[in-house]
Amino acid sequence: MLSSETLQKIIDISHTVALKRNDYFVKENEVCNHLGIVKSGTLYSYFEDSDANVIVNELYNKQSIVTSYRSFLTEIPSPAYIKAYSDTEIYVIEKKTYSELMQSQEWALVFKEVSDELFINKCFKETSLIKLKARERYWALIHERAHLEQDFPQHLIASYLKIRPETLSRIKSLDLHQDQK
């Protein structure tokens, strides 16, 4: 999580964008020219496979950094969509502002904290997908991001964890029964 100092610096220079449920922050094949921090609400990033199945890549809630970072940095089209799951407000910095501020050492350190946070989140997810079983991935996610289950439906969380919704239900049911013993 970003430090409160970094968060406040970003809020101070950003503008607020409001999205309604199902509005897009970024669309697939569009260049992402902004980086944001969720003020309120929820979003999710997803890909569509060749059969038009939704594959959730990331879940964003309050204070999450939201962007298609590869697209933002390289100005190539985004490979994914980022869509509001609920009505959402986002503190947004445009690419032009980011590029201007990066000339300052103070802001380079602020944005390094942002990039570090994005990288750590990516590593956490990648490692959990490779090393952990479904139940362990679920508990690691819930431990790291406590309010996720209140913010998103089970099918999106299951897709993020790369398991079927039925598997997630079974995991939760087994754990509930074990807790009652």
Residue pairs with C-beta under 8 A, 6 or more apart in sequence:
1 63
1 117
2 10
2 37
2 63
2 65
2 113
2 114
2 117
3 113
6 110
6 113
6 114
7 37
7 63
9 110
10 37
10 91
10 93
10 110
10 114
11 37
11 91
13 93
13 97
13 101
14 36
14 37
14 91
14 92
14 93
15 91
15 92
16 39
16 89
16 90
16 91
16 92
17 25
17 36
17 89
17 90
17 92
18 87
18 88
18 89
19 25
19 41
19 43
19 84
19 87
19 88
19 89
19 90
20 84
20 87
21 84
21 85
21 86
21 87
22 83
22 84
23 83
23 84
23 88
24 81
24 82
24 83
24 84
25 36
25 43
25 66
25 82
25 83
25 84
25 88
25 90
26 32
26 67
26 68
26 71
26 78
26 80
26 81
26 82
27 78
27 81
28 47
28 48
28 77
28 78
28 79
28 80
28 81
29 77
29 78
30 71
30 77
30 78
31 71
31 75
31 76
31 77
31 78
32 67
32 68
32 69
32 71
32 72
32 78
33 72
33 75
33 94
33 95
33 96
34 67
34 72
34 92
34 93
34 94
34 95
35 65
35 66
35 67
35 69
35 72
35 92
35 93
35 95
35 98
35 114
36 65
36 66
36 67
36 90
36 91
36 92
36 93
37 63
37 64
37 65
37 66
37 90
37 91
38 60
38 61
38 62
38 63
38 64
38 66
38 88
38 89
38 90
39 62
39 88
39 89
39 90
39 91
40 62
40 88
40 89
41 61
41 62
41 84
41 85
41 86
41 87
41 88
41 89
41 90
42 59
42 60
42 61
42 84
42 85
42 86
42 88
42 151
42 152
43 59
43 60
43 64
43 66
43 82
43 83
43 84
43 85
43 88
43 90
44 56
44 58
44 59
44 60
44 82
44 83
44 85
44 152
44 156
44 160
45 56
45 57
45 58
45 59
45 60
45 68
45 80
45 81
45 82
45 83
46 54
46 55
46 56
46 57
46 80
46 81
46 83
46 159
47 54
47 55
47 57
47 79
47 80
47 81
48 54
48 55
48 81
49 55
54 159
55 159
56 156
56 159
56 160
57 80
57 160
58 121
58 125
58 160
59 145
59 148
59 151
59 152
59 156
59 157
59 160
60 66
60 82
61 145
61 147
61 148
61 151
61 152
62 147
65 114
65 117
65 118
66 82
66 90
67 82
67 118
68 78
68 79
68 80
68 82
69 115
69 118
70 76
70 78
70 79
71 77
71 78
71 79
72 95
72 98
75 95
85 151
85 152
85 156
86 151
98 111
101 107
101 110
101 111
102 108
102 111
124 140
124 144
128 136
128 137
128 140
128 141
129 137
129 162
132 140
134 161
134 163
134 167
134 168
134 171
135 171
135 174
135 175
137 161
137 162
137 163
138 161
138 163
138 168
138 171
138 172
141 148
141 157
141 160
141 161
142 148
142 149
148 157
149 157
154 165
154 168
154 169
155 165
157 168
158 164
158 165
158 167
158 168
161 168
163 171
